[in-house]
Amino acid sequence: MPLIAAGDYRPDVSDYLATASRNVLNVIPRGDGYGPFPSFSAYTSALPAACRGGFFALKSDGSVVTFAATSTKLYRLNNTDYTWVDVSKGAGTYSALSNSAQWQFAQFGDLVFATQANTVLQVYNLSSSSAFADCAGSPPQAAYIAVVGRFLVLFGLLSNPYRIQWSGLNATTTWTSGVNSSDFQDFPDGGVVRGGAGGEFGVVFQDQAIRRMSYVAGAPYIFQIDRITKDKGLYAPYSIISAGEKIFFYAGQGFHKIEPGGVPEPIGREKIDRTFGADLDKGNLQLFIGAADPRTTRIYWAYKSAAGAIGTAYDKVLGYDFLLERFFPVSMSGEYLLGMSQSGITLEALDSISSSIDAMSLSLDAYATAVQPELAQFSSSHVLGFFRGESLEATVESAEQGTDENRLSIRGFRPVTDATTLYGALSYRDTPSAASIAGAEVLINSRTGRCDMMRDARYSRFKVRIPAATTWTFLAGVVPDVGAGSTL
C-alpha cells in the first residue's frame, strides 16, 4: 500500500480518494511531513499586570534592551535579575489604553518610540534615558507607528482618523508640515486608517483600501502614495506581520500577503479562511496579534476564539509557513505574541534565573550577549518566555480515504515517524452524508511499529497522537494496511 503523506495534499487515485483536508495540531510543517512544536519556557519575572505590548531594541554595541507595556505603564527588562523596571514618564501612569487597543513600538537609531492613541508619543534614548518622555515637536497622538525609510510615520491619528503624518527627514522631533520634509496626507476615500507597515516603502492600511508610500527625493509632495487595492482593507489592526520583505495581514476577505512592489494576494482561500472566520472572536480583535519567527519561514497569528474565556488572553495560535504554503494550528494561550531577542546574562546573575543549573529550563548556551530574534510570548501569567520547552502533544489526521464503489477492510497502519511512543486511531463512515464515527485509540506495537485495529467501512481517516514531552523529530505519514471489504 502507498504512503499517505502527512505533508502531501494530492490524492493517490490508484487506491484512495482524498476528499477532505487533514487535521493537524501542535506540529510544525516540514517538506517531509511534520515536526514537534515546543512548549513555552518562562524567561522573566511577571509584569504587574497584563501585557499590552512588547518590543526589543538593539543598542549600538549590539546588546538587547527589552520593553513591555501594560494598560497604563511602560517597563524595561533588567538584564541582571530579569525583573521589570518602571520606565514610565515621571514614574507616573498614562491614560488607560482602549480595551480594543495595544501599545506599539518602533526603533529609530538610538531612540525607541512607544505610542497609543490616548497619550502623547513617548520616546526613550537607549544611550542616556532612564525613563520615557514626551516626544518633542508636538507630534499627533496616534494608535500605530512605523519607520518608513528615514521617516517616523504615525497612523490612526486621534485628531483625524483619515490622516497619516510623518516626521522630518532624519528628524523625529520635527512635525511641522513643510519643515524638513515633514508633512501629512489625508485620504478622501477608503475609510479610517487602521495601521501601517514600514521598511524602504510604507504600506497604509485603511478599512477599505491599501496604499503604498514611496519616498521621492526632491519632490514637493515627499511621498508618492498609490492605492493598490479598492474595497479591500485591514480587518484586524494588529494582524500585520512584516517577515523579511513580505507583509502578511488579515482582511475582511481572509489572510493575504504583499510581495515587494506587488498587490495583496490571498493565501487562505479554500484552505482556512471560512473555518478561521467562524472561529474568530470578532469582538476582541486586540488579541488578534501577528508575529514572525525570524529564524524560520513561519509566521503566527494569536487570536481569541469565539469559545475562549472572556479576559485579556488569546486561546489559540495559527501558524503559516510561507515557503511551504501550509497553515497549522497550535494549542497555546497568552497575552501578547512577538518576535523577541534574548539579552545576555553574567555568571553572577545565574542565581536570579535558577538555584540549580540542572533545574534550568533553558540551557546556558541560550544566553548569548545578543541573539537572533525568535518567537516569544507573554503568558497568561504576564511572564515573557520563548518556545524552547518539551514538545507539545501532537495530533495529525490524514484526509479521508475511500470511494463509493468499494468497502475497505482496515487492519491498521504503520506510522512513518521516529517517535517511540504514540497512539493510533481511525474514524469511519459508510456514506458521505453520515457523521464520522471515532474509533478507540491503540498504542503502537513497539515490536512491529504498527497500530493494529479492525474495521470495515467505505471511508476512513487515520489519526496519530504523540503525547507531550515525547522525543521525536518527524512524522511523514502512515502506511495503511487495507484490503477489499465486504460487498454490502
Steps between C-alpha positions, in 0.01 A plus 500: 500500500622855433612746764234754600730795549444744783634777281341405169157633406475319165264201482640162404232408245623145457391397849337790682312819438584789732171679557595731786801680639681332785493637854819583688566646845821607673729400216727699270476425125813382323574395147490135608201520733482657846721563802422571868402843634684587824321612814538836673801567726490797736785750470413797722307587812139608460381845404274660764202479262399355164744570218361741240806529276861388476816590310876450495760751382866461412751747639802612299717243679265218395347446843126449540255723686154356556186706555146406596179685568193461714189708453643799692874430539819445299775266625859407415647159578785490751757281324656391830210364703232492224252714686309789344603860574238773473619745233173688461529877466565642848425155648135592453217337313370566152141532393367146479501321170174444325377145560534440125861623471863414572816710538728505196877560486759599240876555505661792315876498557563528874139598564212271592149637452185373669154608397133458576216730405424622853840651580776712348763314295765369742875477429789325676867562415690170527825684576384735773138460612383353827132548412278583207414863428265692273634528146590858414354681201131446588436180302134393480369229730475181301415133539759353261859572402759389243834610358486556123842569352638780716164627622297418809138455388190510722172331406157498666517860615271589787427845352435380144451126434519553120853645517857376528784728607877465482797668666778691334769316308727348769330740740258332738436823692386689188124474444417834338365453150741637238806495728778256408259285292258448790141487378167319515256342258122483527315224315167589342383140470575153634383565855700561817867405525536169686877455501821505304813306413845649462817428310657656192142551383200555725158337483192678633204282598151646507158343549438460127829588329873434514756752379875493436730783612812564287745773596586729207812701581474864397131483411267757661258226613768296689319165466329361194196320637328248271187303576567132434159362601141617498228350720762295682663623818621397844253322726719444808749783579757281678495218244766673286824301479819615329707191422810594308383677187145358522197641680215281626165614637138405552239676286124464506546243222755291691879467528718682245861575419671785316823429315746788442349736246195277464135503591321294768464130416269262690677216680213347698236463231351149502753404768416671829303822448147371557595286800708775656235766440242290680735435794633857551356708783431816299435699815859461626716590201766651729592138580538415130876557496748408225869421547780354289756240603813654342688169525263321264256559215207481743270772629233480768170661587374479858129556545213457739246248376126548532499223762795641696465631853425868540813685612828643377647183348482329164438126500616388155790552261496446124831448324587535131815388321521736203762289323299177522169694480345301787292609798514316834329562836674509839329454836643797688364778721660828596473878510737624231688327215817651355842442353757554774876492539635376830743710700817356646577398856810499719611210719431719803136535394430127466344486848225731378403242237525175692647365821624193312660471157338158461155650560531775240234482227734673252857384438790736569574496128175694450627803693709675238591870515259565216333232295285485193134569581262210542135447578402595855192587700375647823307222669166531674705551818665815349836317461719537192644178361601306191382178339791277602343244731401139447281422203126557527258216441477461122208380290503427128199360317503392136250606239201271461573200279256279310244489218128443460561186293700285740506424869834482678622245750737696722748305708703793630788717389870563554597858591814626327667681789788477745266543799525194723173564682182589315136405470311420183130519425265505206164659431259358247164528329313328219345797320613858439189628675559302820687637800848358543534249787819519707665169586693423818869586523759222502861520616757434232645148505865561588609178328325544165463879496130459415172621641275195461122528473215344301225691326287459188380827341486700179680809631763538767754739647821402678603694810832509686539655845846548651485580875655815642870487598564213257834525321453495122603696192274404210167350399484439126167316478354153537512180297151348525424128502177492299334238284174445321207494738158341484281552194207644701 
